[in-house]
Amino acid sequence: MEKENSLKKIKNYIDSNLQENLDLDKLAKEAGYSKYHLERLFTKHYGCTLTKYIREERLKRAAIQLAFTNASILEIALGACYESQQAFTLAFKRLYQTAPGSYRNNIKQALNRVSFTMSLSKTYERRMAA
């Protein structure tokens, strides 16, 4: 139970500090384990390495920013702790099978279609009620 609480604590710490440099030594110190033991425990409990978890969580947040903000891809990449837009794009494509710019365009188009469809539906409902 203590290990599970420690792992939840470290996961919460990661989630709250994704914009920071989260190296294994820092995380191990925070968890109170050696970095090797922490890595083994985390992988066993969550089914992925700490590095993979951190990378995917950063990319998930970046995907949300791409969809719902007008921040540049470079700004989002730097905010996700990537040193260049190229490195970010490669990692993003590896996870989502599309480039960040294409992802943004596809999401925005889908949201526009949903908005348009909802608008049509409301117009139709008003006409039927009249």
Backbone as CSV, one residue per row, in Angstrom:
resi,resn,N_x,N_y,N_z,CA_x,CA_y,CA_z,C_x,C_y,C_z
1,MET,0.823,-1.197,0.000,0.000,0.000,0.000,0.866,1.261,0.000
2,GLU,1.966,1.196,0.743,2.863,2.346,0.800,3.478,2.623,-0.565
3,LYS,3.849,1.539,-1.272,4.424,1.707,-2.606,3.401,2.323,-3.551
4,GLU,2.162,1.852,-3.475,1.107,2.373,-4.333,0.884,3.862,-4.073
5,ASN,0.882,4.259,-2.796,0.729,5.672,-2.460,1.908,6.490,-2.968
6,SER,3.111,5.944,-2.859,4.298,6.632,-3.367,4.209,6.804,-4.879
7,LEU,3.736,5.773,-5.558,3.615,5.860,-7.014,2.541,6.861,-7.421
8,LYS,1.442,6.899,-6.700,0.400,7.897,-6.983,0.942,9.298,-6.740
9,LYS,1.707,9.440,-5.667,2.296,10.735,-5.341,3.248,11.187,-6.449
10,ILE,4.083,10.287,-6.929,5.043,10.662,-7.966,4.323,10.935,-9.284
11,LYS,3.274,10.185,-9.571,2.488,10.428,-10.784,1.814,11.800,-10.708
12,ASN,1.261,12.133,-9.559,0.654,13.458,-9.371,1.703,14.561,-9.485
13,TYR,2.878,14.297,-8.942,3.974,15.259,-9.037,4.334,15.504,-10.508
14,ILE,4.434,14.428,-11.266,4.748,14.546,-12.694,3.653,15.350,-13.396
15,ASP,2.402,14.978,-13.160,1.285,15.647,-13.824,1.246,17.143,-13.512
16,SER,1.654,17.507,-12.321,1.645,18.918,-11.912,2.872,19.685,-12.383
17,ASN,3.896,18.982,-12.842,5.152,19.636,-13.196,5.650,19.260,-14.594
18,LEU,4.740,18.967,-15.501,5.137,18.533,-16.843,5.951,19.582,-17.599
19,GLN,5.767,20.835,-17.266,6.496,21.898,-17.957,7.916,22.053,-17.427
20,GLU,8.247,21.333,-16.360,9.576,21.398,-15.752,10.465,20.273,-16.283
21,ASN,11.766,20.411,-16.018,12.710,19.345,-16.344,12.515,18.219,-15.317
22,LEU,12.025,17.098,-15.747,11.724,15.983,-14.851,12.714,14.848,-15.096
23,ASP,13.920,14.992,-14.581,14.876,13.907,-14.763,14.667,12.845,-13.688
24,LEU,15.158,11.668,-13.976,14.932,10.506,-13.115,15.497,10.702,-11.711
25,ASP,16.634,11.369,-11.595,17.215,11.619,-10.271,16.285,12.472,-9.412
26,LYS,15.727,13.514,-10.016,14.809,14.409,-9.308,13.549,13.658,-8.869
27,LEU,13.018,12.841,-9.754,11.805,12.078,-9.435,12.074,11.043,-8.352
28,ALA,13.226,10.396,-8.423,13.581,9.387,-7.420,13.711,10.037,-6.042
29,LYS,14.326,11.203,-6.003,14.464,11.927,-4.745,13.086,12.289,-4.184
30,GLU,12.206,12.738,-5.057,10.845,13.096,-4.652,10.094,11.876,-4.105
31,ALA,10.323,10.711,-4.724,9.624,9.491,-4.317,10.284,8.799,-3.127
32,GLY,11.553,9.093,-2.895,12.264,8.444,-1.796,12.798,7.066,-2.146
33,TYR,13.012,6.805,-3.439,13.560,5.538,-3.909,14.805,5.807,-4.746
34,SER,15.578,4.769,-4.995,16.647,4.904,-5.974,15.982,5.028,-7.340
35,LYS,16.671,5.627,-8.293,16.054,5.811,-9.602,15.760,4.478,-10.285
36,TYR,16.604,3.485,-10.040,16.388,2.166,-10.653,15.157,1.483,-10.057
37,HIS,15.009,1.588,-8.742,13.859,0.972,-8.078,12.564,1.690,-8.478
38,LEU,12.618,3.011,-8.521,11.441,3.785,-8.929,11.019,3.403,-10.346
39,GLU,11.977,3.312,-11.241,11.666,2.956,-12.628,11.004,1.581,-12.699
40,ARG,11.541,0.615,-11.968,10.951,-0.734,-11.958,9.531,-0.713,-11.388
41,LEU,9.350,-0.043,-10.249,8.029,0.022,-9.626,7.010,0.699,-10.541
42,PHE,7.400,1.827,-11.116,6.490,2.582,-11.975,6.085,1.756,-13.191
43,THR,7.070,1.133,-13.826,6.793,0.324,-15.013,5.882,-0.846,-14.673
44,LYS,6.142,-1.490,-13.555,5.317,-2.629,-13.146,3.883,-2.184,-12.844
45,HIS,3.737,-1.057,-12.170,2.408,-0.599,-11.752,1.605,0.022,-12.899
46,TYR,2.260,0.851,-13.730,1.543,1.592,-14.771,1.717,1.009,-16.175
47,GLY,2.598,0.052,-16.335,2.750,-0.598,-17.629,3.559,0.181,-18.654
48,CYS,4.243,1.227,-18.214,5.133,1.973,-19.112,6.226,2.630,-18.287
49,THR,7.298,2.981,-18.939,8.400,3.617,-18.225,8.023,5.046,-17.849
50,LEU,8.750,5.591,-16.902,8.550,6.989,-16.522,8.740,7.913,-17.713
51,THR,9.783,7.667,-18.479,10.081,8.509,-19.636,8.934,8.494,-20.638
52,LYS,8.411,7.324,-20.916,7.297,7.219,-21.862,6.060,7.914,-21.310
53,TYR,5.785,7.731,-20.035,4.627,8.374,-19.421,4.738,9.895,-19.538
54,ILE,5.900,10.427,-19.171,6.108,11.882,-19.219,5.959,12.388,-20.648
55,ARG,6.584,11.719,-21.607,6.517,12.133,-23.014,5.072,12.142,-23.504
56,GLU,4.327,11.062,-23.214,2.953,10.977,-23.708,2.032,11.981,-23.031
57,GLU,2.243,12.241,-21.759,1.426,13.249,-21.072,1.705,14.645,-21.627
58,ARG,2.956,14.934,-21.898,3.301,16.233,-22.504,2.670,16.360,-23.887
59,LEU,2.702,15.293,-24.652,2.115,15.331,-25.991,0.589,15.418,-25.934
60,LYS,-0.034,14.804,-24.951,-1.494,14.928,-24.791,-1.870,16.377,-24.513
61,ARG,-1.134,17.010,-23.619,-1.399,18.424,-23.324,-1.148,19.293,-24.546
62,ALA,-0.108,18.961,-25.290,0.190,19.706,-26.507,-0.951,19.555,-27.518
63,ALA,-1.503,18.355,-27.628,-2.617,18.118,-28.553,-3.824,18.969,-28.172
64,ILE,-4.086,19.089,-26.895,-5.193,19.931,-26.426,-4.925,21.388,-26.782
65,GLN,-3.685,21.833,-26.582,-3.333,23.206,-26.931,-3.466,23.440,-28.436
66,LEU,-3.056,22.483,-29.232,-3.192,22.618,-30.683,-4.656,22.771,-31.080
67,ALA,-5.511,22.032,-30.421,-6.929,22.051,-30.766,-7.646,23.304,-30.272
68,PHE,-7.265,23.810,-29.116,-8.077,24.846,-28.481,-7.390,26.182,-28.237
69,THR,-6.174,26.359,-28.770,-5.510,27.654,-28.659,-4.965,28.044,-30.027
70,ASN,-4.541,29.274,-30.125,-3.899,29.744,-31.348,-2.400,29.894,-31.163
71,ALA,-1.866,29.304,-30.093,-0.418,29.351,-29.856,0.295,28.689,-31.025
72,SER,1.459,29.216,-31.355,2.216,28.628,-32.464,2.705,27.232,-32.074
73,ILE,2.981,26.440,-33.073,3.484,25.086,-32.825,4.815,25.159,-32.084
74,LEU,5.637,26.128,-32.408,6.914,26.288,-31.715,6.700,26.597,-30.231
75,GLU,5.768,27.486,-29.926,5.463,27.800,-28.523,4.997,26.552,-27.771
76,ILE,4.144,25.796,-28.404,3.630,24.572,-27.782,4.758,23.566,-27.606
77,ALA,5.613,23.449,-28.602,6.749,22.514,-28.532,7.666,22.883,-27.366
78,LEU,7.998,24.147,-27.251,8.872,24.586,-26.163,8.199,24.403,-24.804
79,GLY,6.907,24.650,-24.738,6.152,24.446,-23.504,6.067,22.988,-23.090
80,ALA,6.208,22.107,-24.067,6.183,20.664,-23.805,7.591,20.120,-23.563
81,CYS,8.544,21.030,-23.378,9.941,20.690,-23.061,10.705,20.056,-24.214
82,TYR,10.327,20.384,-25.443,11.102,19.954,-26.597,12.037,21.092,-26.971
83,GLU,13.228,20.750,-27.403,14.226,21.763,-27.704,14.049,22.383,-29.080
84,SER,13.242,21.741,-29.921,12.990,22.298,-31.248,11.613,21.844,-31.729
85,GLN,11.102,22.592,-32.700,9.826,22.213,-33.300,9.968,20.894,-34.047
86,GLN,11.137,20.664,-34.628,11.369,19.420,-35.374,11.300,18.204,-34.443
87,ALA,11.942,18.294,-33.277,11.907,17.180,-32.323,10.476,16.933,-31.848
88,PHE,9.748,18.011,-31.588,8.352,17.906,-31.168,7.515,17.247,-32.260
89,THR,7.701,17.692,-33.488,6.925,17.145,-34.602,7.173,15.651,-34.768
90,LEU,8.419,15.234,-34.659,8.730,13.804,-34.777,8.053,12.994,-33.670
91,ALA,8.127,13.478,-32.441,7.496,12.771,-31.319,5.975,12.761,-31.467
92,PHE,5.407,13.884,-31.881,3.955,13.994,-32.051,3.477,13.026,-33.134
93,LYS,4.202,12.992,-34.258,3.834,12.085,-35.347,3.945,10.627,-34.923
94,ARG,4.940,10.327,-34.112,5.115,8.949,-33.626,3.902,8.518,-32.796
95,LEU,3.372,9.428,-31.988,2.242,9.081,-31.118,0.898,9.158,-31.848
96,TYR,0.690,10.213,-32.639,-0.627,10.468,-33.236,-0.712,10.175,-34.740
97,GLN,0.382,9.734,-35.354,0.437,9.407,-36.781,0.034,10.577,-37.691
98,THR,0.234,11.790,-37.217,0.000,12.971,-38.037,0.838,14.118,-37.493
99,ALA,1.171,15.041,-38.349,1.961,16.197,-37.923,1.095,17.145,-37.095
100,PRO,1.695,17.916,-36.206,0.918,18.831,-35.357,0.044,19.813,-36.144
101,GLY,0.570,20.358,-37.232,-0.217,21.298,-38.034,-1.436,20.638,-38.659
102,SER,-1.268,19.436,-39.175,-2.396,18.687,-39.752,-3.407,18.329,-38.675
103,TYR,-2.902,17.923,-37.519,-3.784,17.594,-36.387,-4.639,18.805,-36.039
104,ARG,-3.988,19.972,-35.907,-4.713,21.204,-35.564,-5.788,21.491,-36.605
105,ASN,-5.427,21.432,-37.875,-6.397,21.717,-38.937,-7.555,20.733,-38.924
106,ASN,-7.267,19.451,-38.754,-8.320,18.432,-38.744,-9.266,18.617,-37.562
107,ILE,-8.707,18.915,-36.391,-9.547,19.125,-35.198,-10.428,20.352,-35.381
108,LYS,-9.840,21.440,-35.857,-10.614,22.678,-36.041,-11.717,22.483,-37.083
109,GLN,-11.421,21.753,-38.159,-12.448,21.480,-39.158,-13.574,20.639,-38.559
110,ALA,-13.206,19.643,-37.770,-14.217,18.787,-37.135,-15.073,19.602,-36.168
111,LEU,-14.447,20.470,-35.402,-15.202,21.309,-34.465,-16.128,22.267,-35.211
112,ASN,-15.675,22.790,-36.329,-16.526,23.670,-37.139,-17.723,22.911,-37.694
113,ARG,-17.502,21.661,-38.128,-18.615,20.846,-38.647,-19.629,20.565,-37.547
114,VAL,-19.135,20.247,-36.345,-20.035,19.977,-35.222,-20.828,21.233,-34.889
115,SER,-20.150,22.367,-34.843,-20.810,23.635,-34.540,-21.868,23.951,-35.587
116,PHE,-21.535,23.746,-36.858,-22.470,23.999,-37.945,-23.676,23.070,-37.840
117,THR,-23.424,21.799,-37.561,-24.507,20.821,-37.441,-25.420,21.163,-36.273
118,MET,-24.833,21.584,-35.159,-25.643,21.966,-33.995,-26.478,23.201,-34.316
119,SER,-25.912,24.134,-35.054,-26.628,25.343,-35.444,-27.815,24.998,-36.339
120,LEU,-27.591,24.107,-37.301,-28.681,23.664,-38.169,-29.773,22.964,-37.369
121,SER,-29.364,22.153,-36.437,-30.314,21.412,-35.616,-31.180,22.371,-34.795
122,LYS,-30.583,23.383,-34.218,-31.339,24.360,-33.424,-32.299,25.143,-34.309
123,THR,-31.865,25.512,-35.515,-32.730,26.227,-36.463,-33.929,25.350,-36.822
124,TYR,-33.660,24.067,-37.082,-34.729,23.133,-37.440,-35.722,22.987,-36.275
125,GLU,-35.206,22.872,-35.047,-36.066,22.728,-33.882,-36.946,23.962,-33.696
126,ARG,-36.378,25.148,-33.905,-37.164,26.383,-33.767,-38.265,26.428,-34.811
127,ARG,-37.945,26.028,-36.037,-38.967,26.044,-37.100,-40.073,25.049,-36.805
128,MET,-39.723,23.891,-36.267,-40.723,22.860,-35.964,-41.605,23.308,-34.804
129,ALA,-41.052,24.070,-33.881,-41.809,24.534,-32.714,-42.732,25.676,-33.075
130,ALA,-42.436,26.376,-34.180,-43.232,27.555,-34.546,-44.542,27.190,-35.208
